[in-house]
Amino acid sequence: MRTSTPVPGAITHARTHPTGRLRGTRASRPGTTRRRAVVVVTTLVAGLLGTGVAAPATAAEPAPGDAAAALTPQDGLLFGAFVAKGATTQEEAVATFEDTVGRKLDTQRLYRQWDEDLRAGGVASAVERGRTPVLSVATKRVDGTKVSWASIARGDQDTTIAAQAATVAGLGVPLYLTFQHEPDYATGYGTAAEYRAAWRHYVQVFRDKGVSNVVWTWIVTPTPFAANATTTADALYPGDDVVDFVGLDVYNWNGCNPGGPSSWQSVATQSTAARAFAQKHGKPMMVAEWGSVEDPTNAQRKATWLRDSMTTWTSWPEVKAVLYFHQQGSCPWWADSSSTTLGAFRSIAADPAARTRTTAWLRVSATHGAAPLAVTVDASRSWAAGSVPGAGIASWTLDLGDGSAPLTGTGTPPATVSRTYAAGTFALRLTVTDTAGRTATDRVSVEAAPVPTVTVSAKDVTTTSATSQALVDLHGFAGTVRSEWGTTTAYGTTGPVTSVPAVSYAKAVNQPLGTLQPSTTYYVRTTTTTPAGTTVTTSSFETAGKPTSSKQWTSGTTATSTTFVAQVHPHRLATTAWIEWGTTTALGQASPVTSVAALTYEKSVSSGLVGGLAPSTTYYYRVVAQNSAGTLVGPIASVKTARLS
């Protein structure tokens, strides 16, 4: 949405996050009375009817929400972030960020498009690590096409929504979920009324499927709360009965992007109207994204802004979760954009008001490496709600995932546990219990990688060329592949070294082989190397060529009949073959034509039973076969029929 004049915290074009989707805002709080919900729904339905949009069925009030209660701290707030992935996996990027800022995140911001797997993109790993996902589902597909809000409200997308609901339920933990965050900047999807109807229908499908682990989080920017907003927050708000949290995305632009606010702005200035909206609707708030640029004229200013922002968030009792946007985005929002800024961010991350959750924090020196892999495990920075890292834990259990008995103890978990893993994948699990009986669990997967696993086959073989395809599983490492080939095991021709990126699946590496000879056996040696070691694979194949035959014979010969048979090798080309025979070497008779598929081995070709032969007579025969590479005329053989008894 655009306004005629910029409002505090707004920018006149959408900000994009790393996957190209619009970035989201904060969410609202549960606990609304049914009476208030009825008033809001009545107004909503009237508004829908007035715009010509079909009013959806009223979504049922949720039962007293265990999920919402679990994710709404009574005091303080949950602390989280969106962390740009960079060249690593999403989980590696977040784990590095946590080490840098000195704490484990309570929540993790994640974005998925309409047709993406809602477990992927870091969602499943966040759940494994004990972080609560704050998940946005955009109404745009991976190919860039948009899913209209009207089509969602009509039920056209119910199959997709039902699949998403099943995936979310299968995560098995409470999480924040938002449908199309920042609708105020989402253009080309429909009207505000269609957005509200789509949201309500989306929620209803989840509820109809029995999904109970969702905290519905409505996220916008400061723009629709402005007095001069073209599309207001009221116009976009789906209703108290289908919203648990009101969310806000708020940034200090300071002129970093053309068309955006040019002045330095506090979060309080930009967020007060959103706070009043949340208060009016009786909802808690989430700051789903927030960030600031540096002031090039004042190296301390961003650090001060971070501290002041945290003071604001912790002084507003409505704010129950904040997530910093650690990413380049439209501007450099990085939490570590300078050493001074990083110091300030570490201090706000350590704020007692941001330690409301008992936390298990399992730090492993290496989660992937060549077997045997020696690692050191540190569990000592786990903490109890309201405590500093390492404090408040009454007891702990550490399962190192290698089949050995779990380690247990009381007080602070150990800082140094060493283990060496053979090749394989191992699931480490830390569970801590604080003095109040609250528990938390962290899970880390460690992969000790073996040498590469490689299979090689010949593809697209012709008379003069082929492709040697190596299917290589590098077990999470980057590596190289090189092929050698020739007509003997001395090889003689070497291809270029091919680099293979670190991926979690087997990857095909193709080496073209040219200037080959027809009907010739070639030997291939493939060398695949990673930090875990080297695998050498040998193979061979034969090029395509004209047919050959290794044997001709007769079967069941009597005084008046026989069957002529030959072995025919088609050498990878579709071939036709037949048998010729007669009482002289001029032959003269021929069997029906037999089709032989483009095989890599010999096939028997038969004349069938030939009768009417003369007794005690010599018959001459041969096989003839042809394909696109040439014709085989077999040597003439002979057989003598038996005498009549």
C-alpha positions in Angstrom: 0.0 0.0 0.0 1.2 3.5 -0.7 0.3 6.8 1.0 0.3 10.2 -0.5 3.0 11.3 1.9 5.5 9.0 3.7 4.5 8.1 7.3 7.0 7.4 10.1 8.7 4.0 9.4 7.0 3.6 6.0 8.6 3.3 2.6 6.8 3.8 -0.7 7.9 0.5 -2.2 8.1 -3.0 -0.7 11.2 -4.2 1.0 12.4 -7.6 -0.1 14.0 -10.3 2.0 16.5 -12.8 0.7 14.0 -15.1 -1.1 12.4 -12.1 -2.9 9.2 -12.2 -0.8 7.7 -9.2 0.9 8.8 -9.0 4.5 6.3 -9.3 7.3 5.2 -7.5 10.4 4.2 -8.2 14.0 1.3 -10.3 15.4 -1.5 -9.9 17.9 -2.4 -11.4 21.2 -5.0 -14.0 22.3 -7.6 -13.6 25.0 -10.3 -11.6 23.2 -13.8 -12.1 24.6 -16.5 -13.6 22.5 -18.6 -10.5 22.8 -15.8 -8.3 21.2 -15.3 -10.9 18.4 -19.0 -10.8 17.5 -18.9 -7.1 17.1 -15.8 -7.2 14.9 -17.2 -10.1 12.8 -20.5 -8.2 12.3 -18.6 -5.2 11.1 -16.4 -7.3 8.8 -19.3 -9.1 7.2 -21.1 -5.9 6.5 -17.9 -4.5 5.0 -17.6 -7.5 2.7 -21.1 -7.3 1.6 -20.7 -3.6 0.9 -17.7 -4.3 -1.4 -19.4 -7.1 -3.4 -17.1 -9.8 -1.9 -18.9 -12.9 -0.6 -18.8 -12.9 3.1 -17.1 -16.1 4.4 -18.6 -18.3 7.1 -17.7 -17.0 10.5 -14.6 -18.8 11.7 -15.2 -20.6 15.0 -13.7 -19.1 18.1 -10.6 -21.1 19.1 -10.7 -23.1 22.3 -8.7 -21.6 25.1 -5.4 -21.7 23.4 -2.7 -23.9 24.7 -0.5 -22.8 21.7 -1.1 -19.1 22.3 -0.6 -19.5 26.1 2.7 -21.3 25.5 4.0 -18.6 23.2 2.8 -15.6 25.3 5.2 -14.9 28.2 3.4 -13.4 31.2 6.4 -11.2 31.8 9.2 -10.1 29.4 9.4 -11.2 25.8 10.8 -13.9 23.5 13.9 -12.9 21.6 14.6 -14.0 18.0 15.8 -13.0 14.6 15.8 -13.7 10.9 19.3 -14.7 9.9 20.4 -14.5 6.3 21.7 -17.9 5.1 24.7 -16.8 3.0 26.8 -19.6 1.6 26.0 -22.0 4.4 22.8 -23.9 5.4 20.1 -22.0 7.2 20.9 -23.9 10.4 24.6 -23.3 10.2 24.0 -19.5 9.7 21.7 -19.3 12.7 24.0 -21.3 14.9 26.9 -19.0 14.0 24.7 -16.0 14.7 23.9 -17.4 18.1 27.5 -17.9 19.0 28.3 -14.4 17.8 25.6 -12.7 19.8 26.1 -14.9 22.9 22.7 -16.6 23.2 20.4 -19.1 21.7 17.3 -17.6 19.9 13.8 -18.2 21.3 12.2 -17.6 18.0 13.3 -17.8 14.3 11.8 -15.9 11.4 11.1 -18.0 8.3 9.5 -17.4 4.9 7.9 -19.8 2.5 6.1 -19.4 -0.7 2.7 -20.8 -1.6 3.9 -24.0 -3.2 6.9 -24.7 -1.0 7.3 -27.4 1.6 6.6 -25.7 4.9 9.0 -28.0 6.7 11.9 -26.9 4.4 13.9 -23.8 4.4 15.1 -24.1 8.0 11.6 -24.7 9.6 12.3 -28.4 10.6 15.8 -27.6 11.9 14.4 -24.7 14.0 12.0 -27.1 15.6 14.7 -29.6 16.2 16.9 -27.0 17.9 14.0 -25.9 20.2 13.5 -22.5 18.5 9.9 -21.4 17.8 9.2 -20.8 14.1 7.6 -17.5 13.1 6.5 -18.6 9.7 5.2 -16.5 6.9 3.3 -18.1 4.0 3.2 -15.8 1.0 0.5 -16.0 -1.7 3.1 -16.2 -4.4 4.4 -19.4 -6.1 8.1 -20.2 -6.6 7.7 -19.4 -10.3 6.5 -15.9 -9.5 2.8 -16.3 -10.2 0.5 -14.8 -7.7 -2.4 -16.6 -6.0 -5.3 -14.2 -5.8 -6.9 -13.6 -2.4 -10.3 -14.0 -3.9 -9.5 -17.5 -5.2 -8.4 -18.5 -1.7 -11.6 -17.1 -0.1 -13.7 -19.0 -2.6 -12.0 -22.3 -1.7 -10.1 -22.8 -4.9 -6.9 -23.4 -3.0 -8.3 -25.7 -0.3 -6.2 -28.7 -1.4 -3.0 -26.7 -1.0 -4.2 -25.2 2.3 -5.1 -28.6 3.7 -1.7 -29.9 2.8 -0.1 -26.9 4.5 -2.3 -27.6 7.6 -1.2 -31.2 7.7 2.5 -30.2 7.5 2.2 -27.5 10.2 0.3 -30.0 12.5 3.0 -32.5 11.9 5.7 -30.2 13.2 4.3 -31.1 16.6 5.1 -27.8 18.4 3.3 -24.5 18.9 4.4 -21.9 16.3 3.5 -18.5 15.0 2.0 -18.5 11.5 1.1 -15.6 9.3 -0.8 -15.7 6.0 0.6 -13.1 3.6 2.6 -10.8 5.9 2.7 -7.1 4.9 -0.5 -7.2 2.9 -0.3 -3.4 2.9 2.6 -3.7 0.4 1.4 -6.8 -1.5 0.1 -5.5 -4.9 -1.7 -7.5 -7.5 -3.4 -10.0 -5.2 -6.7 -8.3 -4.5 -8.5 -5.8 -2.3 -8.3 -5.4 1.4 -11.7 -7.0 1.7 -10.5 -10.0 -0.3 -7.5 -10.2 1.9 -9.6 -10.4 5.0 -11.9 -13.0 3.5 -8.8 -15.0 2.4 -7.3 -14.9 5.8 -10.5 -16.0 7.5 -11.0 -18.9 5.1 -7.3 -20.0 5.5 -7.7 -20.1 9.3 -11.0 -21.9 8.9 -9.5 -24.7 6.8 -6.7 -25.2 9.4 -9.4 -25.4 12.2 -11.5 -27.8 10.2 -8.5 -30.0 9.9 -8.1 -29.9 13.7 -4.8 -28.0 13.7 -4.3 -26.6 17.2 -0.6 -25.7 17.4 -0.9 -22.4 15.5 -0.7 -18.9 17.0 -2.3 -16.7 14.2 -0.1 -13.7 13.7 -1.2 -10.8 11.6 1.8 -8.8 10.4 1.8 -5.3 8.7 4.1 -2.3 8.5 3.5 1.1 10.2 1.9 2.4 7.0 -1.7 1.4 7.6 -1.7 2.9 11.1 -1.1 6.4 9.8 -3.8 9.0 9.9 -3.6 9.6 6.2 -3.3 5.9 5.2 -5.0 5.0 1.9 -5.7 1.4 3.2 -6.1 1.4 6.9 -5.3 -1.2 9.5 -9.0 -1.6 10.2 -9.5 -2.4 6.5 -6.9 -5.1 6.6 -7.6 -6.6 10.0 -9.3 -10.0 9.6 -11.0 -10.1 13.0 -10.3 -10.8 16.6 -11.6 -14.4 16.4 -9.0 -15.3 13.8 -6.0 -13.3 15.1 -3.9 -14.1 18.2 -1.0 -11.6 17.8 -0.7 -8.2 16.1 2.7 -8.0 14.4 4.8 -5.1 13.1 7.8 -4.7 10.8 9.6 -1.5 11.7 12.9 -0.1 10.4 15.1 3.0 10.9 15.8 3.9 7.3 17.7 7.2 7.7 17.6 7.8 4.0 19.3 4.6 3.1 16.8 3.9 0.3 15.3 6.3 -2.2 11.7 7.1 -1.4 11.9 6.0 2.2 12.1 8.1 5.4 15.2 10.3 5.3 15.4 11.1 9.1 16.6 9.0 12.0 13.6 7.6 13.8 13.0 5.7 17.0 10.9 2.6 17.2 8.6 4.3 19.7 7.8 7.0 17.2 7.0 4.5 14.5 5.2 1.9 16.6 2.9 3.8 19.0 -0.1 3.7 16.7 0.3 -0.1 16.2 0.5 -0.5 19.9 -2.7 1.4 20.4 -4.4 -0.8 17.8 -3.2 -3.9 19.6 -4.5 -2.5 22.9 -7.8 -1.7 21.4 -8.2 -5.3 20.2 -6.8 -6.9 23.4 -4.0 -8.5 21.5 -0.3 -9.0 22.4 2.3 -7.6 19.9 5.2 -9.2 18.0 7.9 -7.1 16.4 8.3 -9.6 13.6 11.1 -7.6 11.9 13.1 -4.6 13.1 16.4 -3.1 12.2 18.5 0.0 11.6 21.3 1.3 9.4 24.5 2.9 10.7 24.8 6.7 10.9 27.9 7.4 8.8 28.5 10.6 10.9 28.1 8.9 14.3 29.6 5.5 15.0 27.7 5.1 18.3 24.3 6.0 17.0 23.1 2.6 15.8 24.2 1.0 19.1 22.3 3.6 21.1 19.3 3.0 18.8 19.4 -0.7 19.6 19.5 -0.2 23.3 16.7 2.5 23.2 14.6 0.1 21.1 15.0 -2.7 23.6 14.1 -0.3 26.4 10.9 0.5 24.5 10.0 -3.1 23.8 10.5 -4.2 27.3 8.6 -1.3 28.8 5.5 -2.0 26.6 3.8 -5.0 28.3 1.9 -5.8 25.0 5.2 -6.7 23.3 5.8 -10.4 23.8 8.3 -11.2 21.0 10.9 -9.3 19.0 12.9 -10.6 16.0 15.8 -8.6 14.5 16.3 -8.7 10.7 19.9 -9.7 10.3 20.3 -9.3 6.6 21.2 -6.9 3.8 17.6 -6.4 2.5 17.0 -3.0 1.0 19.6 -1.6 3.4 22.4 -3.1 5.6 20.5 -4.1 8.7 23.2 -6.4 10.1 23.4 -6.8 13.9 27.2 -6.9 13.6 27.6 -4.0 11.1 30.3 -2.7 13.4 32.0 -3.9 16.6 30.1 -1.2 18.5 26.8 -2.3 17.1 27.6 -5.9 17.9 28.4 -5.0 21.5 25.1 -3.3 21.9 23.2 -6.2 20.3 24.9 -8.7 22.6 23.9 -6.5 25.6 20.2 -6.4 24.5 20.2 -10.1 23.8 21.4 -10.6 27.4 18.6 -8.4 28.8 16.9 -10.4 31.7 13.5 -9.4 30.2 14.5 -11.4 27.0 15.3 -14.6 29.0 11.7 -15.7 29.7 12.2 -19.3 28.5 14.2 -22.1 30.0 16.7 -23.0 27.3 18.8 -26.0 26.4 21.8 -24.9 24.3 23.9 -27.7 22.8 27.0 -26.4 21.1 29.1 -28.8 19.1 32.6 -28.0 17.7 31.8 -29.7 14.4 28.5 -31.0 13.0 30.1 -32.3 9.7 33.5 -33.7 8.9 35.5 -36.6 7.7 35.2 -39.9 9.6 36.5 -40.6 12.2 35.2 -37.2 13.4 36.4 -35.9 16.8 34.0 -33.3 18.4 33.7 -31.4 21.6 30.2 -30.9 23.0 29.4 -27.9 25.3 26.1 -27.8 27.1 27.1 -25.4 29.8 25.4 -22.3 28.4 21.9 -23.6 28.9 19.8 -21.5 31.3 16.7 -21.4 33.3 14.0 -18.8 32.7 15.1 -15.4 34.2 18.7 -16.6 34.6 22.0 -15.9 32.8 23.6 -18.6 30.7 24.8 -21.5 32.8 22.5 -20.7 35.7 19.3 -22.1 37.2 19.6 -25.7 35.8 18.7 -28.4 38.3 19.4 -31.5 36.2 20.4 -32.5 32.7 20.6 -35.5 30.4 22.9 -35.6 27.4 22.5 -38.4 24.8 25.5 -38.4 22.4 23.6 -40.5 19.8 26.3 -43.2 19.5 24.5 -45.9 21.4 26.4 -45.2 24.6 24.5 -44.6 27.9 23.2 -41.0 28.2 25.2 -38.8 30.5 23.3 -37.3 33.4 24.0 -34.8 36.2 22.8 -32.0 38.4 23.5 -28.3 38.2 25.1 -26.7 35.2 25.6 -29.1 32.3 29.2 -29.9 31.3 31.3 -27.5 29.1 33.5 -30.2 27.6 32.4 -33.7 26.5 34.6 -35.3 23.8 33.5 -37.9 21.4 34.9 -39.5 18.2 32.4 -40.7 15.7 32.8 -43.3 13.0 31.2 -42.9 9.6 27.5 -42.2 10.0 24.9 -39.7 11.2 24.3 -39.2 15.0 21.5 -37.4 16.8 22.7 -35.7 19.9 20.0 -34.6 22.4 20.3 -32.4 25.5 17.4 -32.1 28.0 17.6 -29.7 30.9 15.2 -29.2 33.8 15.3 -26.0 35.9 14.5 -25.7 39.6 10.8 -25.0 38.9 10.5 -28.3 37.0 10.4 -26.7 33.5 12.2 -28.6 30.8 13.8 -27.7 27.5 15.4 -29.9 24.8 18.0 -29.2 22.0 18.9 -31.6 19.2 21.9 -31.5 17.0 22.8 -33.8 14.2 26.4 -34.8 13.6 27.5 -36.4 10.4 30.9 -38.1 10.2 31.3 -38.5 6.4 32.8 -41.5 4.7 34.8 -41.3 1.5 32.6 -40.5 -1.6 30.1 -43.1 -2.8 30.3 -43.3 -6.6 28.6 -45.3 -9.4 29.6 -44.8 -13.0 27.6 -45.7 -16.2 27.8 -45.0 -19.9 25.0 -42.9 -21.3 24.0 -41.7 -24.8 26.5 -44.2 -26.5 26.8 -43.9 -30.3 29.3 -45.3 -32.7 31.8 -42.5 -32.1 30.8 -40.8 -28.8 29.4 -41.4 -25.3 28.9 -39.8 -21.9 30.4 -41.2 -18.8 28.1 -40.3 -16.0 29.3 -40.5 -12.4 26.6 -40.4 -9.7 28.6 -39.1 -6.8 27.4 -38.8 -3.1 30.0 -36.6 -1.4 28.2 -36.8 2.0 27.9 -33.1 2.5 31.4 -32.1 1.4 32.5 -30.2 -1.7 34.8 -32.2 -3.9 36.2 -32.9 -7.4 35.6 -35.5 -10.1 38.0 -36.5 -12.9 37.6 -39.1 -15.6 40.2 -41.0 -17.7 39.4 -43.3 -20.6 40.9 -45.4 -23.4 40.8 -48.7 -25.2 43.1 -50.4 -22.5 43.4 -50.0 -18.8 46.3 -47.7 -19.4 43.6 -45.2 -20.4 45.4 -42.4 -22.2 42.9 -39.6 -22.3 42.1 -37.4 -19.2 39.2 -35.1 -18.9 39.1 -31.8 -16.9 38.6 -31.7 -13.1 35.0 -31.0 -12.3 34.2 -29.2 -9.0 31.1 -30.4 -7.2 29.4 -28.2 -4.5 28.5 -29.4 -1.1 25.0 -30.8 -1.4 23.0 -33.3 0.6 22.2 -35.6 -2.3 23.9 -37.6 -5.0 24.9 -35.4 -7.9 25.4 -36.5 -11.5 28.7 -35.4 -13.1 28.8 -36.0 -16.9 32.1 -36.3 -18.9 31.6 -36.3 -22.7 33.8 -38.8 -24.5 34.4 -38.1 -28.2 36.4 -39.4 -31.2 35.6 -43.0 -30.3 35.8 -46.1 -32.6 32.7 -48.1 -33.4 32.2 -51.5 -31.8 35.1 -50.9 -29.4 35.4 -51.5 -25.7 36.5 -48.5 -23.7 37.7 -48.5 -20.1 37.0 -45.6 -17.8 38.6 -44.6 -14.5 36.8 -42.0 -12.3 38.6 -40.4 -9.4 36.4 -38.6 -6.8 38.0 -36.7 -4.0 36.6 -34.9 -0.9 38.3 -34.0 2.5 37.1 -37.4 3.7 39.2 -39.2 1.1 39.3 -40.5 -2.5 37.2 -43.1 -4.3 38.5 -44.6 -7.6 35.9 -46.3 -9.7 36.6 -48.4 -12.8 34.1 -49.3 -15.5 33.9 -50.2 -19.2 31.5 -50.0 -22.1 31.3 -50.7 -25.8 30.5 -48.2 -28.5 27.7 -48.8 -31.0 28.5 -50.5 -34.3 27.4 -52.9 -36.9 26.1 -56.3 -35.9 28.4 -59.2 -35.1 27.8 -62.9 -34.5 29.8 -65.3 -32.4 28.1 -68.5 -33.3 25.9 -70.3 -35.8 24.4 -73.8 -35.4 21.6 -76.1 -36.2 19.1 -77.7 -33.8 17.0 -80.8 -34.0 18.2 -82.0 -37.4 16.4 -85.0 -38.9 16.3 -86.5 -42.4 13.8 -83.9 -43.6 14.0 -80.9 -41.2 16.3 -78.7 -39.1 16.3 -75.3 -37.3 19.1 -72.8 -38.2 20.2 -70.6 -35.3 22.7 -67.8 -34.8 23.8 -65.4 -32.0 23.5 -61.8 -33.1 24.9 -58.8 -31.2 23.2 -55.6 -32.2 25.8 -53.3 -30.5 23.3 -50.8 -29.1 21.5 -50.3 -32.4 18.1 -51.6 -33.6 18.9 -54.5 -35.9 17.1 -56.8 -38.3 18.4 -60.4 -38.9 17.5 -63.5 -40.9 19.0 -66.9 -41.9 19.8 -67.9 -45.5 20.3 -71.5 -46.6 20.4 -73.8 -49.6 21.9 -76.9 -51.1 24.8 -74.9 -52.5 26.9 -72.0 -51.2 24.7 -69.8 -53.4 22.0 -70.5 -50.8 18.7 -69.2 -52.2 16.3 -69.6 -49.3 15.7 -67.1 -46.4 13.9 -67.1 -43.1 11.4 -64.4 -42.0 13.2 -61.2 -40.7 13.7 -61.0 -37.0 13.9 -57.6 -35.2 16.5 -57.4 -32.5 16.3 -54.5 -30.0 19.2 -52.1 -29.4 20.8 -54.3 -26.8 24.3 -54.5 -25.3 24.5 -58.3 -25.5 23.9 -61.1 -28.0 20.4 -62.4 -28.9 19.5 -65.8 -30.6 18.0 -65.5 -34.0 16.3 -68.6 -35.4 14.9 -69.6 -38.8 12.2 -71.6 -37.1 11.7 -75.3 -38.1 12.5 -75.7 -41.8 10.9 -78.8 -43.3 10.9 -80.5 -46.7 14.6 -81.1 -46.8 16.1 -83.9 -48.7 17.6 -86.8 -46.7 21.4 -87.4 -46.7 21.9 -83.9 -48.2 24.4 -81.2 -47.2 22.7 -77.8 -46.6 24.7 -74.6 -46.4 23.5 -71.6 -44.2 24.6 -68.3 -42.7 23.2 -65.4 -40.7 22.7 -61.9 -42.2 22.1 -58.9 -39.9 22.0 -55.1 -40.5 21.6 -51.9 -38.6 22.4 -48.2 -39.2 26.1 -48.8 -38.7 26.5 -51.6 -41.3 25.7 -55.2 -42.4 26.9 -58.5 -41.1 27.1 -61.4 -43.6 28.1 -64.4 -41.5 30.4 -67.2 -42.6 28.8 -70.1 -44.5 28.3 -73.2 -42.3 26.9 -76.5 -43.3 24.8 -79.4 -41.9 24.0 -82.8 -43.4 20.5 -84.3 -43.0 20.2 -87.8 -41.8 19.5 -90.8 -44.0 16.0 -92.3 -44.1 15.9 -95.5 -42.0 
